[in-house]
Amino acid sequence: MNVLSLFDGMSCGQLALNRLGVKVDKYFASEIDPYAMEIARKNFPDMIHVGDVTKVRGEDLPPIDLLLGGSPCQGFSFAGKQLNFDDPRSKLFFEFVRLLNEIKPKYFLLENVNMKQEYQDVISEHLGVKPIRLNSALVSAQNRLRLYWTNIPVNSLPDDKGILLKDILEYGIENEYKEPYVKLNGNVTGCVGYVGKSPKQATRIYSIDNKSQCLTALGGGQGGKTGLYQISLCDYALSKKANDRANNNSRSRAFKPNQEKSGALLANQYKQSTDSLYAILEPGFEDDKHKYRKLTPTECERLQTVPDGYTEGVSNTQRYKMLGNGWTVDVIVHLLKNMSI
């Protein structure tokens, strides 16, 4: 089959097709981020980058069987300014529509963030299908609610694999990898005990016994792209289940939760969950049983169900960015699996 992937990033769509065992004859990718393109080429040397989406013309391509795209979401996101279709980045959605009409593929898939119903309706009107709401938490340790528009038959949501954040953490890095650890400063928000408004994700502390927060491509601060997590050094070192997870990178392995899942806030939610519990920690709070850190790039790869080391070769800053922009691969596998090519 021939594939055209718009806003391809690090090529998560290609990873999903690979995981499904689909034979791809030609994979055309429209992308302008040089770091994401470098990582995509490293992993898929035969792919064909075609540049800026506004310059791609259907007449220049062979027949395309599958059109993929995750157009920039900043203009739709509840976490952003919600400029919707007036935002130049969100207008790129219409480039997806243009190419859909030009190449008339057998199948298409468009991904975007959770957004107001009125924006969803505009997209649905142009694509002729309504979106599927799917949270990556079903197949990964990450809370990541997204909308997917597709004409591929999707009869159900994926089974819940019950994976928690502690199941995918890197272990044995306490003395090797200092960079993720932080000394807390200012008023940070913790995991239990206090109900109320909290500061931004960069200064919240979360438990590893639940799901991770939604990875983001943007955002500063000590935990801006991943959130900060409280690590119990005793549990951290002795958890056989977690060490087994770190040593076995199989994406089909199922995990049973040992407690109820969290109602953790998503980075793109615009309202606080009224039943979320947080605790205010004193400035500089630490003790000899816990440390606080952001997630490592490898852990973020696992949250997106991307193979360990897939994004190696560029700076950690760029790895975090492309993973925050990327897709949860096992979600895309579920959505594409009913294609008949």
N, C-alpha and C positions, 0 to 999 in steps of 0.2 A: 504494500500500500504506500501511497505518497501522502505526506503530512505537511501542513503549513501551520506553524506555531507562531502566533503574534505575541509580542511582549514576552518572549520566551525565557528571559532570565537565565538561570543556570540549567535550564532544560529538564525540569521535573516531569514534563509530559513524556519526554523520551525515556526517562527512567521507568515511568508507569507502563509504557508499551513494552519495554524490555522485560519487566517483571511479569507481564501477561504472556510473553513469548510471541508477540505479534511481529511478523516479519515486515520491517520497514525498508522500502526500496530507496526512497529519497525523503529526507527530513529537512525541510526549509524552515529557517528560524529568523524572525524579525526581532532584532534587539540592538540597542545602542550603548548599553553599559559595558565598557571594555573588560571589566573584571569578571562579570557574569559570563561574558562571551569566552573569556580565557578558560574559565572552569568548565564550561560546556564543551569546548573543543578538546580540552584535556581528556575528558571522559568519553566523548563521542567524536573522534577525529574526522569521520566521514560526513558529518552534518554540513549543511550549506547555509551560511549566514547571508541574509539578503538585505540587511540594513534597516533604515528608518521605515516604519510602517506606512507613513504617508507617501512614500515613493514606490511601494510595492504595487505592481499591477498584475491582475489575474491573467491577462493575455500573455505575460512573459513566463508563466509557469506551466508545467504539464498538468494533466488532470489531477486534482487533489481529492483524496478520499476522506480526509479528516482535517477539519479546521479547529485549532485550539487557541484559546486566548484567556488571559487574565488581565484585562485592561486596568490601567492605574486607578487606584481606588480612593485617593486622597480627597477628591471632591464629593464622595458619597459617604465616607466613613462618619459614624457617630462620634468618633474620637477627633475628627478634624473640624473644619469650619463649615462643612456641609454646604458647599457652594453649588453642589449638584452639577447640572449640565453647563453652567456658566464657567466652571473651572476648566482651563485648557487641558488639564490632564484627563478629566473625565470625558471631554469631547472625543478623546481617542477611541471611545467605545464605538463611535460612528465609523471609524476606520475598519473595525471588525465587521460592522454591518455592510459596509461597502464591499469588502472582499468576500463576505459570505454571498452577496448577490452576484459578484463577478465570477467566482469560481464554482459556485453551486456544488459544494461537496456533498457526499452521501451523509456524513455525520458532522456535527459541530458540538463544541463544548465551550461555554464561557463561564468564567468564575469571577465573583466580586464579593465585596464585604456585605454584611448585613446593613440595610439602609431603609430609609422611609418608604412606605408603601407606594407613594406617588412616583418615586424614582424607579422602583421595581416594575411598576406598571408600564412605564415608558419603554424600558428594556424588553419586557415581555411582549409588548405590542410589536416591536421591531423584529423580534426573533420568532414569534409565533408559538412560544411555549412559556409556561410558568416555571419559576425557579424551584429547585429542591434545596431545602434548608438542611445543612449537614454540619455537625460539629466534629472536628477531628478527634475529640476526646473519645469517640467510640473505638478508634483504631490506634490511638497513640496516647502519650501522657500529657498532651497539650489541649487546653481549651482554645478552640479556634473555630468560631462559628462563621460559616461562609454560605453564599448562595451560588447555585450552579444551574445554568440554563443549558439544556441539551435535548437533542432529538433522539438520543440513544435510549432504548427502553431501560428504565430503572424501576424495578418492582418493589424494592425494599431498601431500608437503610442497612449498613453493615452491622454485623453482630458486635456487641461490646466486648472488647478483649480484656477489659478490666486493668489496663496498665496505669500505674501511678508514677509520679515523678521519680520516686526513689528507685523504681525498677530500671531506670535508664541512666542513672548517674554514673560518672566516671569515678572509679575507686582507686585508692592508693596514690592520689595526687597531692596529698596534704603538704608534703615536703618537696615536691617536684614542680608544682605549678602554682606559684604564688599569686599570679595576676588576677584570678577571679575573686580572691578574698578581699574584703573591705573592712575598714574600721568605721563603725557607724558614727554618724555625726548629725547634729540637728535633731529635730523631732521626726523620728521615723515611726512607721506603723507596723505592728507585729501581727501575729496570727490569731490570738485568742483573747477574749476578755472584754473587749470594748466595742460597742456598736456606735457607728457614727461616720461622718464624712472623713475620708482619708486623703492624703496627698497623692501625687502622681505615682505611677507604677515604679518609677526609678527609686523611690524612697519607701516603698512598702516591703515588709518582710513576710514571706509566705512559707508554709510548711511543705516539706517534701513528701508528706503522707497523702497529698491530694494531687490534683492536676497542676501543671505549670500554667503560668499566664500565657496569653497569646504573644508569640514572638512578633516584634515590630522591626521595621527597617529603619525607622527614624527614632528620635528621642534621645536626649542626653541624660546626664546624671550617672550615679554609680551603678544603677541597675536598669538603665533606660530601655535597653532592647530585650531584656529577658526577665526583669524582676529580680529581687534579692531573695535568697532562701536561707532558712535556718537549718544548719547541718548539725545533727547530734553526732559528735565524734565517735562515741561508743557504737551507736547503731550503724553509723557510716562505715566503720571498719569491719564490723562483724556480720553484716547482712549477707548471708549466703545467696539468698535469692537475687539480690542486686548484683553481686559479683558474678553470678551465673549469667545474668542478663548482659553485663558488660562484656563477658567472654563469648557470648553467643549472639551473633548479630542477625539471627534469623528473623525476618519480618513476619513470618507466619505463626510464630510461637504465641500461644495464648497465655494470659496471666489472670489469675483469679484475685480480686481485690480482698485485702484483709480488713477492710473497713469501708464504710459508706464513702461514695465519691463526694468531693467538695462542690460547693456552689460558687467556685472562684469567679471573680470578675474577669471579663474579657477586656482586652485593651481597647476594643472598638465599641464597648458599651457606653451609652451616653448617660445612663442613670445608675446610681449605686444600687446594688441588691440590698434590700432592707434586712435580709436575714444573714448577711455576711458579718463575721465577728473579727475584730481586730484589737490589738493591744498597743497602747502607746508605750514605747520604750524610752528610757532616759537617754540623753545625748551621750554617745560613746559607750553605750551599754555592751558589755561582753562578759563572758565567764569562761571557765576552763572546760566546760562540757559542750559548748557550741561555738561554731563559727558562722559567719554570714558571707555569702558570696553570690555573684551572678553565675549564670550557667556558662559552661565552656562551649566553644564552637562544636566540639564533637557531640556534646549533649544536645545542642540545638539541632544538629543533623539527625539525631535519634528522635527528637520531637517531631521532625518533619518526615520521619521514616525514610530518610536518605541514608545510604551506606556510610559507615564511618570513614572519614578521610576524603569524602567526595569533594569537599570544598577546599582542601589543602592546596597551597600554591600561591595564595594571595594573603594580604594582611588579615588579622582577626577582625578588624573593623569592617572590611569588605565581606568577610565570611558571614558575620552577623547580619549585615545589610541584605545580602542575597538570600539568606535563609529566611529572614523576616518577610521578604518579598515573595518567597517561593510558595509552592503548594505542598500539602501533606500528600506524599506520593501514594500511600495506600488508599486514600480517599479517591484519588483519580483512578487508581486500579479498579476500585469498585464501580465507578461510574462508566468506565470504558469496557468492562468485561463482556457486556452483551452485544458488542458490535459483531456483525457478520460480514466480513470482507472476503 
